[in-house]
Amino acid sequence: MSAHPPARSAYFVPSPSSFPVQVAAGMLLVMLGASQWVNGARWAPWVTAAGIAVWLWVLFHWFRQAARESESGLYSEQVGGSYRWGMAWFIFSELMFFAAFFGALLYARMISLPSLGSLDHQLLWPDFKPLWPSEAPGLTASPAGVVEPFGIIGPWPLPTLNTALLLSSGLTITVAHHRLLAGERGATIRWMAATIVLGLVFLGVQATEYHHAYTELNLKLNSGIFGSTFFMLTGFHGFHVFLGLLMLGSITLRLKAGHFTPERHFGFQGAAWYWHFVDVVWLGLYLLVYWL
């Protein structure tokens, strides 16, 4: 939201923009490159990088345009309400996105495995063992031998470290919000910088965990249902942390430019909502994936 009183009460209608089409083109390149990267195509990393570059370039200019519109006093209270509802529904859609993957994990573990190991399926797979890998490290439970043996990642030490990092970042962004409400812009910026650093360290620890999984544990995306759900949940969560860092970085730059006041700062609040959502999802992931 703008730091200045709105200049009009009518609903703001932006001029036609090519930004949505440009973002779609960038995401198309990302998906094309990523899908072929996992299949070993040599050109795929370059296409993925190009897509990310296009996407980031568009986001930078799109965010800047929205900030300029806000600071020009074009946004009324009605626009502010639409932003709040839009952010709330966006976070709800993201919650349902992760709920689908958590549901797949629980269905495979609590329903599919016991069913396949029951007496009704002994003639089909007589050697099948309905054991979740977290209960039997290295056991693939694959009588056909299509899944290579692999190890698992327990909660210690990296996942627990990442949990501490994210919880700490939730604390720092809350302190930043209170400093903003108190009108202390310098302190707000420092606490926001601390939040960003914690998020970056989180991603670094997760990259180290992935390297350990692939090179030492042979745990990969194709390591059965455990491997696929593990990397889909942790990978998409890491991607959402990256998105959150983009939001926090944009908000921090706007704080330095003096765009927010204690009374009008929904841009800050929206980013904080999203960051707390990322924290909550990680807690569920930490318990269901690493502990249970």
Stockholm file with secondary structure:
# STOCKHOLM 1.0

chainA/1-292         MSAHPPARSAYFVPSPSSFPVQVAAGMLLVMLGASQWVNGARWAPWVTAAGIAVWLWVLFHWFRQAARESESGLYSEQVGGSYRWGMAWFIFSELMFFAAFFGALLYARMISLPSLGSLDHQLLWPDFKPLWPSEAPGLTASPAGVVEPFGIIGPWPLPTLNTALLLSSGLTITVAHHRLLAGERGATIRWMAATIVLGLVFLGVQATEYHHAYTELNLKLNSGIFGSTFFMLTGFHGFHVFLGLLMLGSITLRLKAGHFTPERHFGFQGAAWYWHFVDVVWLGLYLLVYWL
#=GR chainA/1-292 SS CCSSCCSCSSCCCCCCCSHHHHHHHHHHHHHHHHHHHTTTCTTHHHHHHHHHHHHHHHHHHHHHHHHHHHHTTCCCHHHHHHHHHHHHHHHHHHHHHHHHHHHHHHHIIIIIHHHHTSGGGTTTCTTCCCCCTTTSTTCCCCTTCCSCCCCCCCSTTHHHHHHHHHHHHHHHHHHHHHHHHTTCHHHHHHHHHHHHHHHHHHHHHHHHHHHHHHHTSCCCTTSHHHHHHHHHHHHHHHHHHHHHHHHHHHHHHHHHTTCCCSSCCHHHHHHHHHHHHHHHHHHHHIIIIIIC
#=GC SS_cons         CCSSCCSCSSCCCCCCCSHHHHHHHHHHHHHHHHHHHTTTCTTHHHHHHHHHHHHHHHHHHHHHHHHHHHHTTCCCHHHHHHHHHHHHHHHHHHHHHHHHHHHHHHHIIIIIHHHHTSGGGTTTCTTCCCCCTTTSTTCCCCTTCCSCCCCCCCSTTHHHHHHHHHHHHHHHHHHHHHHHHTTCHHHHHHHHHHHHHHHHHHHHHHHHHHHHHHHTSCCCTTSHHHHHHHHHHHHHHHHHHHHHHHHHHHHHHHHHTTCCCSSCCHHHHHHHHHHHHHHHHHHHHIIIIIIC
//
